Structure formats: C-alpha cells, structure tokens
Amino acid sequence: MHPVLNEGVSIGTFRYEGSSTVHYFVEGDEFEIGRELCAALLKADGTMPLDLPDHGRRLIPELKKHRIVHTSRFVKDSGLFNRFILFSIGDRMNHSKALFSIINSVLPITSMFFFLAGVLLTVIRKEETCCDFNWGLYYVLAFASVITHEMGHLIAGLAYGYKVTDTGVLLLGVIPIGAYVAAREEKKALKSERIQFSLAGVEMNLFVAGIFLLAAQLVYPLSFTLVSVANVNVLLAGINLLPAAGLDGESALSAVFEVSSISKAAVKWFESGKKRGILLHSGLPGYACLCVFGITLLSKLTFWLIIVVNTARILFNLF
C-alpha cells in the first residue's frame, strides 16, 4: 500500500525570531523537514506514491521508524479493535461531491419509503415463503449489506466535505466483525450534518431491507433467502442504533447533545458521586439525563454480549 500519514501527526511551518525564512516541521517526534518532503507528506493519503524523485523509497523506512507514515493495511487501534484497510479514499472522489450530496439528501426519505413499502406488501400479501434456502446467495448478500451500510457513511461524509481516508474491515483482534469508514469530521459541520452522517448507514440498511422484501414478492424460489437477508439488514440497523461507544447510535446521540462522546460523558457522570447528586437534585431534566446515561452504559454491555455470542457461534461453526 502507498504511504499514509499516521493519525495524530501534523505538519506545519515556523520562523526563527528575527528571520523571515519559512521552515517546515513534522509533529510526532517533531523535527524539521524540507519543503519538498512537506508537500509530499501532505498528499500522503494512501492513493499514490510519495511525490518525490524516487517516490520516497529511501525515505519511507525512516518515516515509518519515526511513526510518521505507515504502509501496512493492518492498523492497530486502541483496545481490542483493529482495522484492515481495503481501499484508500483520499481526495479521489471529491469531483463527485454534487452527486453524493443529491443521494445523501434523498436517502432518509427513500429508505423509509422502500422499507415501509416492503413491510406493508409482505403483511398484505401474507404469502408463505419458499422452503428452499440458498446459503451461497445468503452469505454474498449479507456481506454486501455490511458493505452497503458503510457506503451510506461514505456518501454522507463526501457530501459534507469530511476528510474520508479509507474503508475496510473492522477486526476484534484478528476476527472480522464488521466494516468501517474512517472519516475526520469537519469542525464547521452542522448538528444536522453530524446526525445524518451517523445515521446514513442505518438508512442504507433499511433501504436494502425494503428492496429485498419487495423482491421476495416477485421471485418466489428465492423468497425465503431474500426475506432472511432483509432481516439481517434490519438487525444491522438495530444494532448500530444502540448508543454504545463506536456505534452509529452513540455518534448520533453525541451530535444531538453536542458532546464529543455521550458514552464517555455517561461514565464520567456515573463515576462521580458529586455529579450524580447534581442530576438527582435537578428535577425532571436531571432524571432524563440519568436515564440517557444509563441506557448508554447498558447498550455497551448489550453490544459486547452480541459480539461474544456471535464470535462463539463463528468459532463453533469453524471447529
């Protein structure tokens, strides 16, 4: 993979006192660099080689040593979660921002329309599904549903001008548990934009669920398989709506309350007896906050229970 600037590394300029000469530095181990290298690192998003005479081949080992860039698709995150990068996005899709904006603007209404239409048609017709089950098609469509979820975030992020760096597989250790889109939120983003970015993946799952429910009414031999995949999408939407750390529901709720993380806020307020006392003596608003914080912490336990159960099922099926 082409070099990618590591998270937390920043590049800037400075001048010595009494001098008008501009110097360039990289903040990490923090040392001065040349203008040419600075310009190359600013473009290091994994989509192209370093813009240097030899594509930076001689410099890359040194840059990796100082943790300025990485070239591995396997990225270690904090805790048990890791990432495997499938595609580097960078600035390559910026020219399609207008198209993404249109898709993102109609996604909430379109997803609910197709989902409700699929559910209503299924209830009205009340036809039995075919007993045959196509396992191959089921797994392909279930995997595609996970990818589609992330496409919702990708479309919303690009529509709002977020810095989308890459997309790939989310790992619990080395076990795949889902997909992700890495995007840095714009500080000037509106509350409504942050909420829509958080919920775009859920909307995509509801849209896909509706499509499969409608298709199940038209293709009887595959009806059982298609309804099962629709259920997978509803399940994905439901799990991601949990306000647990790292899930879409938590991001949306954090945007609503305009905090960086509602989960961290919940832990902070519950751990402090003084803070709990403030909420308990604040009347209905305080009780409402305690309720939201409690649901957030309970959702985290629920999410981990789902992870443990599904990981056990995968291991049981493998061995």
Secondary structure, 3 states (H helix, E strand, C coil): CCCEECCCCEEEEECCCCCCCCEEEEECCCEEECHHHHHHHHCCECCCCCCCCCCCCCCHHHHHHCCCEECCCEEECCCCEEEEEEEECCCCCHHHHHHHHHHHHHHHHHHHHHHHHHHHHHHHHCCCCCCCCCHHHHHHHHHHHHHHHHHHHHHHHHHCCCEEEEEEEEEECCEEEEEEEEEECCCCCCHHHHHHHHHHHHHHHHHHHHHHHHHHHHCHHHHHHHHHHHHHHHHHHHHHCCCCCCCHHHHHHHHHHCCCCHHHHHHHHHHCHHHHHHHHCCCHHHHHHHHHHHHHHHHHHHHHHHHHHHHHHHHHHHC
